[in-house]
Amino acid sequence: MNPAWALLRLASPQLPIGGYSYSQGLEMAVEQQRVHDPDSARRWISDQLLLNLARFEAPVLLAHCQAAAERDWKQLQQLCEEHRASRETRELYQESRQMGYSLKQLLDGLPELDDEARAQLAHQEEPHLALGWALAARAWRINPEDALAAWLWSWLENQLAVLMKTLPLGQQAAQRLTSELLPLLQEAQRHATHLDPNHLGSAAFGLSLASMAHERQYSRLFRS
């Protein structure tokens, strides 16, 4: 079977985990006029990619995928606890938990998940997104590096979808932004792949502040 099918399946916006419901603070950034046109959108997304995702979120997700692929269940459990503790705001925590729960519901009903991985998933009281993503990659025989690429692509695609709903940004403008951001997506993947695990960490203050403000935003389209 063509391995691209599994990769496309994992990265697809049709994956029933509700990713389209979340903006990860971008909606508030638009509300506050920090993001108001394609240039400011590119700066916001670029900063998130290189200062946050590449330094912490992406390498942590990659580590989940590697532990699941290698059947290192003890390490996977440790990573789950560390990832859960790293959520800085209530809605970011709820986002990870809800999407992880949706992935668990999906994986529970699929025949591809092996017994060991199924037992690990059942053991988690609050499975989060990184765990579900790693076990989905294991079930569909996607190597960790490709699973990370799929996650980065789905993150970028969702951010652009948020912009099209909150800004006067059309599909052609979104495609131009995609062309400009793809090299940074590649850079984020490369950095995450080669980062020393002892150096994991980021301080995404802008994202945290936007997320906290978004919790109190009067009118909003997204859950985070």
C-alpha positions, 0 to 999 in steps of 0.5 A: 500500500502506498505509504502516502495514504496514511500520511495524508490521512493523519494530516487531513483536516477531516481527521475527526478531532476538532482541530478546526475549533481552535486558533491557539491564540490567533483569534485574540491576536486578530482582535487586538490588532496584533495580526491585521494583514498578511505581513503581520500574520506571517510574523505571528506564525513565523514566531510561533513556528521558530520560537515555540513549536521548533523549540518545544512542541515539535520535539516533544511530539517527535519524542512521543512518536519515537517512544511509541514506535520503539515500544518504550512505554515507560518513556512514553508515560513520562513524556505524557506527564511532562507534556500535560504539565507544560500547558500554560493556560486553561484553554490550551490544556483543554484543547490538548485534552479534548483533541486527545480524547477524540483521537482515543475514541477514533483509535479505539474503533480502528483495527490497526492499533495493536494490543500493546498500544491499545493497552497503553491508551486505555491506561491514560486517564486523560490522553492528550493530543501528542499521545494520540498522534504518536499512537495513530502514527504507530497504528498506521506505520508512519515513521516519527519524522513523517508524523512530525511533518504531518503535525506541523503541516496540519498546524500551519493549515489550521492557522491559515484557515483561522486567518481566512475566517477572521481577516479579509484574507482570501484563498489566493492570499493564503496560498501566497502565505503558504509559499512564504512559510513552507521554508520556515516549516522545514526549518522548524522540523529540522531544528526539532529533529536535531535538538538536544533533549536537554535543551527543550523549552520555550517562553512563548509569552505572547501566545500565553497572554493571547490565550489567557485573554481569549478565555475572556473574549466576549465574542469568538469563533474558536475554543482557544 
